């Protein structure tokens, strides 16, 4: 059973400091380097930790979920039976890969249970990183939806079963949900972070002042690149509920 989910930001090691500075600022968090070099957890007084950043030596980086579970061995067995591949057993935690090639980590739940509250920005805007969006090619989309629904046991949000989106909704207090998006092209699967926001134009001005780059705008979300190169979206919503 999944008891907590962290959103992990994977960034090139030479841009780790830029990532930490930006995301600590927009989440009102205190960076806390971990015992393993290149890992930084963002700590906040608004709830239990749910964001972590790591510097990667190879590849362009991206995002992945860390799943904190009861019965780690049993959960990993279920993941493998559902189609996951074990990549690395680190002892206290494991790295696996979904059928479409998305990496995720599993670890024994350590009691996290206080859902993070929205964070306040300039001009009264509130926001909270709340969702990992899995960007999937049409050829792998249906199988990947089945995999994540089987693995998580979360409710499939029927209201999102339209167009190219399906949402898997956990029960509170888990702070990060999953959105699976069917792309219009065949390309490698990837993950990006969504940040629920009460006022996208106000948040855009704030994020751009801190070094984010505007990439595009749609009716319900706006896409940016953070100063370390990671793509993320500000999404229209209620950060207290999302």
HELIX and SHEET records of a PDB file:
HELIX    1   1 UNK A   13  UNK A   15  5                                   3    
HELIX    2   2 UNK A   16  UNK A   26  1                                  11    
HELIX    3   3 UNK A   72  UNK A   82  1                                  11    
HELIX    4   4 UNK A  122  UNK A  124  5                                   3    
HELIX    5   5 UNK A  138  UNK A  152  1                                  15    
HELIX    6   6 UNK A  200  UNK A  209  1                                  10    
SHEET    1   A 8 UNK A  30  UNK A  33  0                                        
SHEET    2   A 8 UNK A  39  UNK A  43 -1                                        
SHEET    3   A 8 UNK A  51  UNK A  56 -1                                        
SHEET    4   A 8 UNK A   2  UNK A  12  1                                        
SHEET    5   A 8 UNK A  62  UNK A  69 -1                                        
SHEET    6   A 8 UNK A 103  UNK A 108  1                                        
SHEET    7   A 8 UNK A  93  UNK A  97 -1                                        
SHEET    8   A 8 UNK A  85  UNK A  89 -1                                        
SHEET    1   B 5 UNK A 119  UNK A 120  0                                        
SHEET    2   B 5 UNK A 126  UNK A 136 -1                                        
SHEET    3   B 5 UNK A 177  UNK A 182  1                                        
SHEET    4   B 5 UNK A 165  UNK A 169 -1                                        
SHEET    5   B 5 UNK A 155  UNK A 162 -1                                        
SHEET    1   C 6 UNK A 119  UNK A 120  0                                        
SHEET    2   C 6 UNK A 126  UNK A 136 -1                                        
SHEET    3   C 6 UNK A 190  UNK A 197 -1                                        
SHEET    4   C 6 UNK A 231  UNK A 236  1                                        
SHEET    5   C 6 UNK A 221  UNK A 225 -1                                        
SHEET    6   C 6 UNK A 213  UNK A 217 -1                                        
END                                                                             
